[in-house]
Amino acid sequence: MLTIYTGSYVGDGLDGRVIPTGISGTIKQLTILPLAPGGGACKTPEMPLPAFVGQAGGVVAGGLSFGPDADFTVTFSMGGNAVNGNLITYCWSALAE
């Protein structure tokens, strides 16, 4: 059974930041949207790590990956401004089983 989880975080503009989710299962789909214009990402386990699809529809290498455990990691330097811009608040939702 799939369950929806939600949360938010404030970006710090750094690489390798782990965002804890509190999920005790496997993430099947993750969506991140900023509370600012632009950016955002949607990811599934089948997408090559660590790639994400931004709102503009282009695939950007880097920026978002799953793990460790049922958490996810955001990065700034490899196109991750869409998911970890400094002082930008991001909302995330995840489907997990």
C-alpha positions as CSV (number, residue, x, y, z in Angstrom):
1,M,0.0,0.0,0.0
2,L,1.3,3.4,-0.9
3,T,1.4,6.2,1.7
4,I,1.9,9.9,1.0
5,Y,4.4,11.7,3.2
6,T,5.1,15.5,3.2
7,G,7.7,17.9,4.6
8,S,9.7,21.0,4.0
9,Y,13.2,22.3,4.4
10,V,15.2,25.5,3.9
11,G,18.0,25.2,1.3
12,D,21.6,25.9,2.3
13,G,23.3,26.1,-1.1
14,L,25.7,23.3,-0.1
15,D,26.4,19.8,-1.5
16,G,25.5,16.4,0.0
17,R,22.8,17.6,2.4
18,V,20.6,14.7,3.7
19,I,17.0,15.5,4.2
20,P,15.4,13.2,6.8
21,T,11.9,12.1,5.9
22,G,10.8,9.8,8.8
23,I,9.6,7.3,6.2
24,S,9.9,3.6,7.2
25,G,9.7,2.1,3.8
26,T,10.8,2.6,0.2
27,I,10.3,5.9,-1.7
28,K,8.6,5.2,-5.0
29,Q,8.2,8.8,-6.1
30,L,9.5,12.1,-4.8
31,T,8.5,15.7,-5.7
32,I,10.2,18.8,-4.5
33,L,8.9,22.3,-5.3
34,P,10.4,25.7,-4.1
35,L,8.2,28.4,-2.5
36,A,9.9,30.7,-5.1
37,P,9.7,30.9,-8.9
38,G,11.5,28.2,-10.9
39,G,13.2,25.0,-10.0
40,G,11.6,21.8,-8.6
41,A,12.1,18.2,-9.3
42,C,10.4,14.8,-9.5
43,K,12.2,11.5,-9.1
44,T,11.5,7.8,-9.1
45,P,13.9,4.9,-8.3
46,E,13.9,3.9,-12.0
47,M,15.5,7.3,-13.0
48,P,19.3,7.1,-13.3
49,L,21.0,8.2,-10.1
50,P,21.5,11.1,-9.4
51,A,19.4,12.7,-12.2
52,F,16.1,14.6,-11.8
53,V,13.6,16.2,-14.2
54,G,13.1,19.9,-13.6
55,Q,9.9,21.8,-14.2
56,A,11.2,22.9,-17.6
57,G,11.2,19.3,-18.6
58,G,15.0,19.0,-19.1
59,V,17.1,16.3,-17.4
60,V,19.8,17.7,-15.2
61,A,22.7,15.6,-14.0
62,G,23.0,15.8,-10.3
63,G,21.1,17.7,-7.6
64,L,18.9,14.9,-6.1
65,S,19.4,11.3,-5.1
66,F,17.7,8.8,-2.8
67,G,19.4,7.6,0.4
68,P,20.6,7.0,2.8
69,D,17.7,4.7,3.9
70,A,14.4,6.3,3.1
71,D,15.8,9.8,3.2
72,F,17.0,11.9,0.2
73,T,20.1,13.9,-0.6
74,V,20.2,17.3,-2.3
75,T,23.2,19.0,-3.9
76,F,23.8,22.5,-5.1
77,S,26.8,22.4,-7.4
78,M,25.5,20.0,-10.1
79,G,22.3,21.8,-11.1
80,G,20.8,21.4,-7.7
81,N,19.8,25.0,-7.3
82,A,16.3,23.6,-8.2
83,V,16.4,21.6,-4.9
84,N,18.9,23.3,-2.6
85,G,19.2,27.0,-3.3
86,N,20.4,29.0,-0.4
87,L,17.6,30.3,2.0
88,I,14.8,29.0,-0.3
89,T,12.1,27.0,1.4
90,Y,11.2,23.8,-0.4
91,C,8.2,21.5,0.1
92,W,8.4,17.8,-0.7
93,S,6.0,15.0,-1.0
94,A,6.8,11.3,-1.3
95,L,4.9,8.2,-2.2
96,A,6.3,5.2,-0.3
97,E,5.4,1.6,0.5
